[in-house]
């Protein structure tokens, strides 16, 4: 076992899940630094209109990146399964098929996003004064989508092998460059939203080149060889069987949040800007918690391949505990530091006050999402994604739309809108847990080798 990799099928799960997850937490945080630094720099140095413009695109960016993350989760789960089963040839086929799939996905999202950016922003009822800046930022940002796709491909392969440290190193380099370029383009060059978008795509291409270089020069079973790039139909189908429902799950959340953003846009520009500033706490918490979800999928998939059923359920419980506690601690911390946090993104007191209204509702709600997301990740590790996708669609997307049409329509307060998150998580989590219990009972029937 190489020093960068983790043997997920033996040893202490408490320790190994934490060792696996901590670098991944920071990797996830550095990915969102690309967008958060954009918001912070334009909010502080280009004013509330620029802040609102960039913030208005956040849900669409989440939608596009979520599709890539969903496909990557299929790559990671399948690769981990074959690594656990020690099937070198199948690992090789999976890696090269996945590289082609993610490359085409990144290019496709870039083209479609650029073509329809203004139309989608209009459907979201983006304020007229924010429309020009939002369209400009989104179109430039989308030029980096192919790089984002290839980084997520490489990160998925390395995570499946237990290597979460080197992607962290690459994102550290890219993240520092992103922040420096943001400051240069906005303060020195006075480029506003276009400057921070250009800084983001440069950083994304740097991280993609670094991770692809690693895979190209690696001597491991998961290495990438240009001469071996070929689509294996069986592996493509298996990746898509896991990845497409996962991508749809991400998309469904984003679509539901489009309705939320459209509802936020009913309020004045100050509230929109405050919501944009406060919403930066969401990815900080979600993406750190997501490290344990990735661990859950990888550890369960490898142990499924190794037929170690006891470690499957233990992995789930440990990841659920870790993610819940992390969400609780981070949420409480953001609430305690709410004034300092929001002042990173704006100098306007009215915007800060508007942002606090969001943080006050969300801070202690984040931990509840662990019950839903960790259970979905566990099902994904077992190769089950279609039913979880349907549950998410009903429990989160449909439920949120109904909430907006009933509860929010009645009260018309921003707090009544924000409360839909925690209630949708509770409803979805209950159904996801029932389904996971059912499929795990089937897994328990398989022979165990340890």
C-alpha positions as CSV (number, residue, x, y, z in Angstrom):
1,X,0.0,0.0,0.0
2,X,1.5,3.3,-1.1
3,X,1.9,6.1,1.4
4,X,-0.7,8.3,-0.3
5,X,-3.3,5.5,-0.3
6,X,-5.5,4.1,2.4
7,X,-6.4,0.4,2.9
8,X,-10.2,0.7,3.5
9,X,-10.7,-3.0,4.1
10,X,-8.6,-3.5,7.2
11,X,-7.8,-1.6,10.4
12,X,-9.6,1.0,12.5
13,X,-12.5,2.6,10.6
14,X,-12.8,5.5,13.0
15,X,-9.2,6.5,12.3
16,X,-9.1,5.7,8.6
17,X,-12.3,7.5,7.8
18,X,-11.0,10.6,9.6
19,X,-7.6,10.4,7.9
20,X,-9.3,10.0,4.5
21,X,-11.8,12.8,5.1
22,X,-9.7,15.6,6.6
23,X,-7.7,16.3,3.4
24,X,-10.9,15.9,1.4
25,X,-12.6,18.6,3.6
26,X,-9.9,21.1,2.8
27,X,-10.0,20.1,-0.9
28,X,-13.7,20.8,-1.0
29,X,-13.2,24.0,0.8
30,X,-10.6,25.1,-1.7
31,X,-12.9,24.4,-4.6
32,X,-15.5,26.7,-3.2
33,X,-12.9,29.3,-2.4
34,X,-12.9,29.9,-6.2
35,X,-16.5,31.2,-6.0
36,X,-16.4,32.7,-2.4
37,X,-13.3,34.8,-3.2
38,X,-15.1,36.1,-6.2
39,X,-18.1,37.2,-4.0
40,X,-15.8,38.6,-1.3
41,X,-13.7,40.6,-3.6
42,X,-16.5,42.1,-5.7
43,X,-18.6,42.8,-2.6
44,X,-15.8,44.6,-0.9
45,X,-14.2,46.5,-3.8
46,X,-16.9,46.6,-6.6
47,X,-20.1,47.3,-4.5
48,X,-23.4,45.6,-3.8
49,X,-24.6,45.5,-7.4
50,X,-21.5,43.4,-8.4
51,X,-22.1,41.3,-5.3
52,X,-25.7,40.6,-6.2
53,X,-24.7,39.9,-9.8
54,X,-22.2,37.2,-8.8
55,X,-24.4,35.8,-6.1
56,X,-27.3,35.5,-8.5
57,X,-25.4,32.9,-10.5
58,X,-24.4,30.7,-7.5
59,X,-27.4,28.3,-7.9
60,X,-26.7,27.8,-11.6
61,X,-23.0,27.2,-10.9
62,X,-24.1,24.7,-8.3
63,X,-26.3,23.0,-10.9
64,X,-23.6,22.6,-13.5
65,X,-20.9,21.5,-11.0
66,X,-23.4,19.2,-9.4
67,X,-23.9,17.3,-12.6
68,X,-20.1,16.8,-12.9
69,X,-19.9,15.7,-9.2
70,X,-22.7,13.2,-9.7
71,X,-21.0,11.6,-12.7
72,X,-17.7,11.6,-10.7
73,X,-19.4,9.8,-7.8
74,X,-20.3,7.0,-10.2
75,X,-16.6,6.9,-11.3
76,X,-15.4,6.8,-7.7
77,X,-17.9,4.1,-6.5
78,X,-17.1,1.8,-9.4
79,X,-13.3,2.3,-9.2
80,X,-13.4,1.7,-5.4
81,X,-15.4,-1.5,-5.9
82,X,-12.8,-2.9,-8.3
83,X,-9.9,-1.8,-6.2
84,X,-11.5,-3.6,-3.2
85,X,-11.9,-6.7,-5.3
86,X,-8.3,-6.3,-6.5
87,X,-9.4,-6.5,-10.2
88,X,-6.7,-4.5,-12.0
89,X,-8.1,-4.9,-15.5
90,X,-11.5,-3.6,-14.6
91,X,-9.9,-0.6,-12.8
92,X,-8.0,0.3,-16.0
93,X,-11.2,0.1,-18.1
94,X,-13.1,2.2,-15.7
95,X,-10.5,5.0,-15.5
96,X,-10.1,5.4,-19.3
97,X,-13.9,5.2,-19.9
98,X,-14.5,7.8,-17.2
99,X,-11.9,10.2,-18.6
100,X,-13.7,10.3,-22.0
101,X,-17.1,10.6,-20.3
102,X,-16.2,13.5,-18.1
103,X,-14.4,15.4,-20.9
104,X,-17.5,15.3,-23.1
105,X,-19.7,16.2,-20.1
106,X,-17.6,19.3,-19.3
107,X,-17.5,20.5,-22.9
108,X,-21.3,19.9,-23.3
109,X,-22.2,21.8,-20.1
110,X,-19.9,24.7,-21.2
111,X,-21.6,25.1,-24.6
112,X,-25.2,24.8,-23.4
113,X,-24.6,27.0,-20.4
114,X,-23.1,29.8,-22.5
115,X,-25.9,29.6,-25.0
116,X,-28.7,29.8,-22.5
117,X,-27.2,31.8,-19.7
118,X,-29.3,34.9,-20.2
119,X,-32.5,33.0,-20.7
120,X,-32.1,31.0,-17.5
121,X,-31.2,34.1,-15.5
122,X,-34.3,35.8,-16.8
123,X,-36.4,32.8,-15.8
124,X,-35.0,33.2,-12.3
125,X,-36.4,36.7,-12.3
126,X,-32.9,38.1,-11.8
127,X,-33.1,41.9,-11.0
128,X,-32.7,44.1,-14.1
129,X,-29.8,46.0,-12.5
130,X,-28.0,42.7,-11.8
131,X,-28.7,41.0,-15.2
132,X,-25.8,42.3,-17.2
133,X,-23.2,41.5,-14.6
134,X,-24.6,38.1,-13.8
135,X,-24.7,37.1,-17.5
136,X,-21.1,38.3,-18.0
137,X,-19.8,36.4,-14.9
138,X,-21.6,33.2,-15.7
139,X,-20.5,33.0,-19.4
140,X,-16.9,33.6,-18.5
141,X,-17.0,31.2,-15.6
142,X,-18.4,28.4,-17.8
143,X,-15.3,28.5,-20.0
144,X,-13.6,26.7,-17.1
145,X,-16.2,23.8,-17.0
146,X,-14.0,21.3,-19.0
147,X,-11.2,21.9,-16.5
148,X,-13.6,21.4,-13.6
149,X,-14.8,18.2,-15.1
150,X,-11.3,16.8,-15.5
151,X,-10.3,17.8,-12.0
152,X,-13.3,16.0,-10.6
153,X,-12.5,13.0,-12.7
154,X,-9.0,12.8,-11.3
155,X,-10.1,13.5,-7.8
156,X,-12.7,10.7,-8.0
157,X,-10.1,8.2,-9.1
158,X,-7.6,9.2,-6.4
159,X,-10.3,9.2,-3.7
160,X,-11.4,5.7,-4.7
161,X,-7.8,4.6,-4.0
162,X,-7.8,6.4,-0.7
163,X,-5.6,9.3,-1.9
164,X,-7.1,12.6,-0.7
165,X,-3.8,14.4,0.1
166,X,-2.5,15.2,-3.4
167,X,-5.7,16.7,-4.7
168,X,-5.6,18.9,-1.6
169,X,-2.1,20.0,-2.5
170,X,-3.1,20.9,-6.0
171,X,-6.1,22.8,-4.9
172,X,-4.1,24.8,-2.4
173,X,-1.8,26.0,-5.2
174,X,-4.8,26.8,-7.4
175,X,-6.7,28.5,-4.6
176,X,-3.9,30.8,-3.7
177,X,-3.5,31.8,-7.3
178,X,-7.2,32.4,-7.6
179,X,-7.3,34.8,-4.7
180,X,-4.3,36.7,-5.9
181,X,-5.7,37.0,-9.4
182,X,-9.1,38.2,-8.0
183,X,-7.4,41.0,-6.1
184,X,-5.2,41.9,-9.1
185,X,-8.0,41.9,-11.7
186,X,-10.5,43.8,-9.5
187,X,-8.4,46.3,-7.6
188,X,-5.6,46.9,-10.1
189,X,-7.3,46.3,-13.4
190,X,-10.8,47.4,-12.3
191,X,-12.4,44.5,-14.2
192,X,-15.2,43.8,-11.7
193,X,-17.2,40.6,-12.3
194,X,-15.4,39.7,-15.4
195,X,-12.1,39.9,-13.6
196,X,-13.1,37.4,-10.8
197,X,-14.6,35.1,-13.4
198,X,-11.3,35.0,-15.4
199,X,-9.4,34.4,-12.2
200,X,-11.6,31.4,-11.4
201,X,-11.2,29.7,-14.7
202,X,-7.4,30.1,-14.7
203,X,-7.3,28.5,-11.3
204,X,-9.5,25.6,-12.5
205,X,-7.3,24.9,-15.4
206,X,-4.2,24.9,-13.1
207,X,-5.8,22.3,-10.8
208,X,-6.9,20.1,-13.7
209,X,-3.5,20.1,-15.3
210,X,-1.8,19.1,-12.0
211,X,-4.2,16.2,-11.3
212,X,-4.0,14.9,-14.9
213,X,-0.2,15.1,-14.8
214,X,-0.2,12.9,-11.7
215,X,-2.4,10.3,-13.4
216,X,-0.4,10.4,-16.6
217,X,2.9,9.8,-14.8
218,X,1.6,7.4,-12.1
219,X,2.6,3.7,-12.2
220,X,-0.4,2.6,-10.2
221,X,-3.3,0.5,-11.5
222,X,-5.4,3.7,-11.8
223,X,-3.0,5.5,-14.0
224,X,-4.1,7.3,-17.2
225,X,-2.5,6.3,-20.5
226,X,-3.6,8.3,-23.7
227,X,-3.0,5.1,-25.8
228,X,-5.6,3.2,-23.7
229,X,-8.3,5.8,-24.0
230,X,-11.3,3.8,-25.1
231,X,-14.9,3.6,-24.1
232,X,-15.8,0.2,-22.6
233,X,-19.5,-0.1,-23.0
234,X,-20.0,-2.2,-19.9
235,X,-18.1,0.3,-17.7
236,X,-19.8,3.2,-19.3
237,X,-23.2,1.7,-18.5
238,X,-22.2,1.0,-14.9
239,X,-20.8,4.5,-14.4
240,X,-23.9,6.0,-15.8
241,X,-26.1,3.7,-13.8
242,X,-24.6,5.2,-10.6
243,X,-23.6,8.6,-11.9
244,X,-26.6,9.8,-13.8
245,X,-29.1,9.4,-10.9
246,X,-26.5,11.0,-8.7
247,X,-26.2,13.9,-11.1
248,X,-29.9,14.2,-11.3
249,X,-30.0,14.4,-7.5
250,X,-27.7,17.3,-7.6
251,X,-29.7,18.8,-10.4
252,X,-32.9,18.4,-8.5
253,X,-31.6,20.2,-5.5
254,X,-30.4,23.0,-7.8
255,X,-33.7,23.2,-9.6
256,X,-35.6,23.4,-6.3
257,X,-33.1,26.1,-5.2
258,X,-33.9,28.0,-8.5
259,X,-37.4,28.4,-7.2
260,X,-36.0,29.6,-3.8
261,X,-33.8,32.1,-5.6
262,X,-36.7,33.3,-7.7
263,X,-38.6,33.8,-4.4
264,X,-35.7,35.7,-2.9
265,X,-35.8,37.9,-5.9
266,X,-39.2,39.1,-5.0
267,X,-37.6,41.1,-2.2
268,X,-35.6,44.3,-2.6
269,X,-31.9,44.3,-3.9
270,X,-30.6,44.7,-0.3
271,X,-32.2,41.4,0.7
272,X,-31.0,39.7,-2.5
273,X,-27.4,40.9,-1.7
274,X,-27.8,39.9,1.9
275,X,-29.0,36.4,0.9
276,X,-26.0,36.1,-1.5
277,X,-23.6,37.0,1.2
278,X,-25.1,34.7,3.8
279,X,-25.5,31.9,1.4
280,X,-21.7,31.6,1.3
281,X,-21.9,29.7,4.6
282,X,-23.8,26.9,2.8
283,X,-21.0,25.5,0.7
284,X,-18.5,26.0,3.6
285,X,-20.6,23.7,5.7
286,X,-22.0,21.3,3.1
287,X,-18.7,20.7,1.4
288,X,-16.9,19.9,4.6
289,X,-19.7,17.5,5.6
290,X,-19.5,16.1,2.1
291,X,-16.0,14.8,2.8
292,X,-17.6,12.2,5.1
293,X,-20.2,11.4,2.4
294,X,-17.4,10.7,-0.1
295,X,-15.7,8.5,2.6
296,X,-19.0,6.7,3.1
297,X,-19.3,5.8,-0.5
298,X,-15.7,4.8,-1.0
299,X,-15.4,2.7,2.2
300,X,-18.7,1.0,1.6
301,X,-17.8,0.3,-2.1
302,X,-14.4,-1.1,-1.3
303,X,-15.7,-3.3,1.5
304,X,-18.5,-4.5,-0.7
305,X,-16.0,-5.5,-3.3
306,X,-14.0,-7.3,-0.5
307,X,-17.3,-8.8,0.8
308,X,-16.7,-7.4,4.3
309,X,-20.3,-6.7,5.3
310,X,-19.7,-5.8,8.9
311,X,-17.4,-3.0,7.8
312,X,-20.1,-1.7,5.5
313,X,-22.6,-0.8,8.2
314,X,-19.9,0.4,10.6
315,X,-18.6,2.7,7.9
316,X,-22.1,4.2,7.5
317,X,-22.6,4.8,11.2
318,X,-19.2,6.4,11.7
319,X,-19.6,8.7,8.7
320,X,-23.1,9.7,9.8
321,X,-21.8,10.5,13.3
322,X,-18.9,12.5,12.0
323,X,-20.9,14.5,9.5
324,X,-23.7,15.3,12.0
325,X,-21.3,16.6,14.6
326,X,-19.3,18.6,12.0
327,X,-22.5,20.2,10.7
328,X,-23.6,21.1,14.3
329,X,-20.2,22.6,15.2
330,X,-19.8,24.6,12.0
331,X,-23.3,25.9,12.0
332,X,-23.0,27.1,15.6
333,X,-19.6,28.6,14.8
334,X,-21.0,30.6,11.8
335,X,-23.8,31.9,13.9
336,X,-21.5,33.1,16.7
337,X,-19.2,34.8,14.1
338,X,-22.1,36.0,11.9
339,X,-21.1,39.7,11.9
340,X,-17.5,39.0,11.1
341,X,-18.4,36.4,8.5
342,X,-20.8,38.7,6.6
343,X,-18.4,41.6,6.8
344,X,-16.0,39.6,4.5
345,X,-18.5,40.1,1.7
346,X,-19.9,43.6,2.2
347,X,-19.4,46.9,3.9
348,X,-23.1,47.7,3.9
349,X,-24.7,47.4,7.3
350,X,-28.2,46.9,5.7
351,X,-26.8,44.0,3.7
352,X,-25.2,42.5,6.8
353,X,-28.6,42.7,8.7
354,X,-30.4,41.0,5.8
355,X,-27.8,38.2,5.7
356,X,-28.1,37.6,9.5
357,X,-31.8,36.8,8.9
358,X,-30.7,33.8,6.8
359,X,-27.9,32.7,9.0
360,X,-30.2,32.7,12.1
361,X,-32.4,30.1,10.4
362,X,-29.8,28.0,8.7
363,X,-27.0,27.8,11.4
364,X,-28.5,25.0,13.5
365,X,-30.3,23.3,10.5
366,X,-27.2,22.1,8.6
367,X,-26.6,19.1,10.8
368,X,-30.0,17.7,10.0
369,X,-28.9,17.3,6.3
370,X,-26.4,14.6,7.4
371,X,-29.2,12.1,7.8
372,X,-30.3,12.5,4.2
373,X,-26.9,13.0,2.5
374,X,-25.0,10.3,4.3
375,X,-27.7,7.7,3.7
376,X,-27.7,8.6,0.0
377,X,-23.9,8.2,-0.1
378,X,-24.2,4.8,1.6
379,X,-26.8,3.6,-0.9
380,X,-24.5,4.9,-3.7
381,X,-21.6,2.8,-2.3
382,X,-23.9,-0.3,-2.6
383,X,-24.5,0.6,-6.2
384,X,-28.1,1.9,-5.6
385,X,-28.9,5.3,-6.9
386,X,-32.2,5.3,-8.8
387,X,-34.6,5.0,-5.8
388,X,-32.6,7.5,-3.8
389,X,-32.9,9.9,-6.7
390,X,-36.6,9.4,-6.8
391,X,-36.9,10.0,-3.1
392,X,-34.8,13.2,-3.3
393,X,-37.0,14.4,-6.2
394,X,-40.1,13.9,-4.2
395,X,-38.8,14.8,-0.7
396,X,-36.7,17.8,-1.5
397,X,-37.6,19.2,-4.9
398,X,-41.4,18.7,-5.0
399,X,-41.7,19.4,-1.3
400,X,-39.8,22.7,-1.6
401,X,-41.9,23.8,-4.5
402,X,-45.0,23.0,-2.6
403,X,-43.7,24.8,0.5
404,X,-43.1,27.9,-1.6
405,X,-46.6,27.7,-3.0
406,X,-48.2,27.3,0.4
407,X,-46.3,28.3,3.5
408,X,-44.2,31.0,1.9
409,X,-47.1,32.2,-0.2
410,X,-49.1,32.6,3.0
411,X,-46.5,34.3,5.3
412,X,-44.4,36.1,2.7
413,X,-41.5,36.5,5.1
414,X,-37.9,35.6,4.3
415,X,-37.7,33.3,7.4
416,X,-40.7,31.3,6.1
417,X,-38.8,30.7,2.9
418,X,-35.5,29.6,4.6
419,X,-37.3,27.1,6.9
420,X,-38.2,24.9,3.9
421,X,-34.6,23.6,3.9
422,X,-34.7,21.8,7.3
423,X,-38.2,20.5,6.8
424,X,-37.4,19.1,3.4
425,X,-34.2,17.4,4.8
426,X,-36.3,15.7,7.5
427,X,-38.9,14.4,5.1
428,X,-36.3,13.1,2.6
429,X,-34.0,11.6,5.3
430,X,-36.8,9.5,6.8
431,X,-37.6,7.9,3.4
432,X,-33.9,7.5,2.5
433,X,-33.2,5.6,5.8
434,X,-36.1,3.3,5.3
435,X,-34.8,2.4,1.8
436,X,-31.2,1.9,3.0
437,X,-32.3,-0.5,5.8
438,X,-34.1,-2.5,3.2
439,X,-31.2,-2.9,0.8
440,X,-28.7,-3.5,3.6
441,X,-30.7,-6.4,4.8
442,X,-30.2,-7.9,1.3
443,X,-26.5,-7.3,1.6
444,X,-26.3,-9.1,4.9
445,X,-27.3,-12.3,3.1
446,X,-24.0,-12.4,1.2
447,X,-21.1,-14.5,2.5
448,X,-18.5,-12.6,4.5
449,X,-14.8,-13.2,4.3
450,X,-13.9,-11.3,7.4
